[in-house]
Amino acid sequence: MAEIDRVAVESGAIPERALIENAGRALARHLHEKYPSGRIVVLAGSGHNGADALVAGRTLAAWGRSVGFVQCGSRLPAPRVLAGWDLPIESAEALEHELAAATVAIDGILGTGLQTVPRAPQARIIECANAAQAAVVAADGPSGVDFTTGGVPGAAIRADLTVTFGWPKIGLLRFPARAQVGDLVCVEIGFPPPDPVPGTRAVTASWAAELLGGRPPAGHKGDAGYLAIVGGEPGMAGAVVLAARAAVRSGIGIVRVVSAPENRDILQTSVPEAVFVDWTDAEAVEATLGWADAVAIGPGLGTGSARVALVERVLAAATVPLVVDADGLNALAASASVALRDPAASGRPILLTPHPGEMARLLGSSVAEVREDPPAAARRLADAASVTVLLKGAPTWVARPGGELRATTLVSSAFASGGMGDVLTGVCGAYLGVGLAPADAATAALAVTALAVLRGVDEVGGSAADVPEALVSARRALATLRPGAWPGVPLALPAVPGRGPAEGPN
């Protein structure tokens, strides 16, 4: 974004003053919509975010709102942003008094370039703002967070609303910064088209709805796709039950479950819509792999040489799109004999869905290295294996070979429950089965599953078994969701659920 801003101004496409004006007025509009009454205090630093905050305060004052201004940097931004309005700007000594009188504070203390701990004067201002009763609206991003990495190296604003300009910054979607952002709204302020186009996209409800489309009224189950799910060793039938239920609720036409013979009664009772296939029957397994439009392998699969051999058999026999999860990934990491065939040569797209531990094993690195830079890890595996990678986390990342990256935008602590990955595998498999490419299947599956969790599963005590039933209403809701309250707002994300006030400075 810093480079997009620089090129826009230096090329003459749009004056810097116009960008500041557009940003400040958009900030004022969103603040006024959420907090339509009460006094406002502007905390203006020396940089561009301080200028944006001043324009917002000036605009709100012109609309009749009661607004105070506090200088929070060594100097004020260019005074011309006040457009001739005679607005009294107090020194930092008036900070506590102004905060005590305010209902809302605008955070324009620090800018996007922070890479170190905020210095003492700004750190004290941040701590005072966090301790005050006023709600906080951040200009572009909360002061004190790293907009690129999502790091919070020292004191950082805890915002209730963040209005970010241009495009969402990756750091605002990553933890721990995401917990400081509050509700995140992204606004367009007049930037020309970026060249080159950024390689990362945020997953939204409207995008998922476009990918999924609808089902023709004259369609039948054969048109809705065939999915084979391979997994569920004895004692682990629950994982494959969850995957199959999720696939059915995602709209796949027919599901066949390839599993241990001991699981026949469990599966046919728990998922009566599915057809059971005994994985000890080689002929039946081969016929199922030839019948399917997509294959999902891994939920409850188990480990050991027999399971590795089964994974190898599926990889060799299946020529349709494939999603590999859980113990399927462990088999890939554990045995040199289990290799990912070249998708370009076989005509078979592949989607891998590891969590950080599985990703570390696949890359031969540590979990700490994966968690330090998840986007880089996802891209590395995608390029090395020529597959699409869905790296689970908050956010979850989808990487395609060649560098394109997609990031989820909805998070919930309810995902921290056993079986959620099995549900996601079933949804991904269903969307592969109806013809979506791996990255698009992953994108749509993440959006629908996250929406189902947020709408239908309690944060604490919720179960993965609750999710399949919620998938139907979640998909239906995609078409009715609006990206923001104002026309032209491309992204509006809710605050992280359960975020409470921190004790003391961050």
Secondary structure, DSSP 8 states (H G I E B T S, - for coil): -HHHHHHHHHTTSS-HHHHHHHHHHHHHHHHHHH--SS-EEEEE-SSHHHHHHHHHHHHHHHTT--EEEEE-SSS-S-GGGGTT----EE-GGGHHHHHHH-SEEEEESS-TT--S---HHHHHHHHHHHHSSSEEEEESS-TTS-TTT----S-----SEEEEESS--HHHHSTTTHHHH-EEEEE-------SS--SEEE--HHHHHHHH----TT--GGGG-EEEEE---TT-HHHHHHHHHHHHHTT-SEEEEEE-GGGHHHHHHH-TTSEEEETT-HHHHHHHHHH-SEEEE-TT---SHHHHHHHHHHHHH--S-EEE-THHHHHHHH-TT-----HHHHT--EEE---HHHHHHHHTS-HHHHHH-HHHHHHHHHHHHTSEEEE-SSS-EEE-TTS-EEE-----GGGSSTTHHHHHHHHHHHHHHTT--HHHHHHHHHHHHHHHHHHHS-TTT--GGGHHHHHHHHHHHHTT--S-SSTT--EEE---TT----SS--
